[in-house]
Amino acid sequence: MAERQFDVIINGGGMVGLAFVLALRGSGLRVALVESRLPTPWRAEQMQNRVSSLTLASQRLLERLGVWPGLASARISPFEAIHAWDAGGGVRFHARDLGEAWLGHIVENGLIQQILFEAVQANTETSVFAPASIEQVNRDDAGALTVRLEDGRRLGARLLVGADGARSLVRDWAGIGVRQRAYGQRGVVATVRAEHHHDLVARQRFLAGGPLALLPLADGRCSIVWSMPEDEAEATLDMDEPAFHAALSNASEGVLGEVLESESRAAFPLRAMHSERYVAPGFALVGDAAHVIHPLAGQGVNLGFLDAASLAEVLCQAVRRGRDPGALATLRRYERWRRGDNQLMQSAMDGFHWLFSNRDPVRGLARNLGFALTDRAGPVKRRIMEHAVGLRGDLPALARP
Ligand SMILES: Cc1cc2nc3c(=O)[nH]c(=O)nc-3n(C[C@H](O)[C@H](O)[C@H](O)COP(=O)(O)OP(=O)(O)OC[C@H]3O[C@@H](n4cnc5c(N)ncnc54)[C@H](O)[C@@H]3O)c2cc1C
């Protein structure tokens, strides 16, 4: 027998889980959040090496959740142009082509998580269990879920949402399988200062080993994500600073001059994963629990935010109609809404990865042709941009222009 009764329990208070909790505010649903770790406090004097490139859709969503001013007053880094290139050609996008001031913002993950967490804690409608973890989940024939925490407390609910990242336990409890593959790459991240200012341009150079992204920061430095084969990543982590700076200057073709300083070098494994389903009776998955994509287009958390807002919208409609939030028919609406879009993005990333990650001359020709066509064909370029920054597509109300 549960000691406390809720309608929805969210497992995982990362960026996506926290945004989901806030999106449910005012729904009338009784909500609980379970998170195993308290967020590490964000510090203004230390730029974190894990950052996200937030789309305009994510910005709108965070504005409507009331947390954007908190981010903006702490530290956000806008960019107004994107330049992607390889040895044979390139393409440029500018915010003014879309009539926008910016194409997006670079924000530290730890800052996003902290500001969202503060907003969740300030919201008396939500019960927060952190640090805490779920040990066992049971669902009876009538659809009532009982969740047992490690400390023995029992919580009741109709729906358990997995926002617990790539290794989601909720996914296992729901019996949902995954399709996954390792790229055999790691993403080397660091914060670097180069000779020249980035001029508010987010840059990406496609190299045979993987893409190198130079994301512009407000203080003139760049946050880099350099995808490369595992063994090269190991060697890159082991390099002394002069060797690392020289390798990075070379890999970026000196587009910002020489790299002069760097800090917080680290590497993260890269893989692709997609859950076979996003929902099961009494269960739903959002964010990296449902899909992990290559960071080359910086879309992971942006897709997760759209999942969170879409699922919240579907649940709010269900509540208004007096429906069970854990019923499969309700949850399937969310799955139909989001899975196709996320699959498309994942396939596009896989396609990019295939096209760019080698020296085959035929693929080289295809790349150059693609760059040239995209750069010259105005309407095509505009559509690609509108999708990438979140001005187009079947967006949830919280993220719509
Ligand atoms: C190198 C790199 C660069 C990237 N760059 C970008 C980018 O520029 N833009 C972008 O959009 N995306 C980017 N991504 C992807 C992005 O980081 C992820 O998509 C995002 O962090 C997913 O957020 P999430 O909240 O779904 O999951 P997570 O961040 O994994 O959060 C899961 C949360 O659940 C908690 N948790 C886990 N298990 C349990 C449990 N059993 N019980 C309770 N709590 C639990 C964890 O503590 C954590 O707080 C990048 C990824 C990498 C690797």
The ligand as an ORCA input file, in Angstrom:
! r2SCAN-3c Opt
* xyz 0 1
  C      29.873     15.639    -26.091
  C      28.389     15.937    -26.129
  C      27.960     17.193    -26.577
  C      26.583     17.476    -26.641
  N      26.176     18.695    -27.112
  C      24.860     18.975    -27.214
  C      24.390     20.230    -27.737
  O      25.163     21.126    -28.121
  N      23.041     20.434    -27.816
  C      22.158     19.487    -27.423
  O      20.939     19.715    -27.555
  N      22.567     18.295    -26.918
  C      23.879     18.020    -26.812
  N      24.287     16.816    -26.299
  C      23.266     15.873    -25.824
  C      22.720     16.292    -24.462
  O      23.770     16.463    -23.540
  C      21.745     15.227    -23.952
  O      20.771     14.994    -24.945
  C      21.043     15.701    -22.668
  O      21.956     15.851    -21.618
  C      19.947     14.703    -22.239
  O      19.277     15.195    -21.106
  P      18.343     14.232    -20.245
  O      17.803     15.098    -19.151
  O      17.396     13.510    -21.130
  O      19.301     13.116    -19.672
  P      20.530     13.220    -18.664
  O      21.268     14.504    -18.857
  O      21.290     11.960    -18.808
  O      19.835     13.287    -17.223
  C      19.315     12.139    -16.593
  C      19.072     12.458    -15.132
  O      18.502     11.306    -14.508
  C      19.198     11.019    -13.306
  N      19.116      9.566    -13.120
  C      19.691      8.601    -13.872
  N      19.374      7.391    -13.409
  C      18.577      7.587    -12.333
  C      17.931      6.717    -11.434
  N      18.042      5.398    -11.548
  N      17.190      7.264    -10.436
  C      17.055      8.610    -10.302
  N      17.655      9.482    -11.137
  C      18.411      8.977    -12.139
  C      20.613     11.513    -13.526
  O      21.263     11.794    -12.298
  C      20.349     12.784    -14.360
  O      20.123     13.904    -13.532
  C      25.630     16.498    -26.234
  C      26.073     15.250    -25.786
  C      27.439     14.971    -25.737
  C      27.896     13.598    -25.263
*
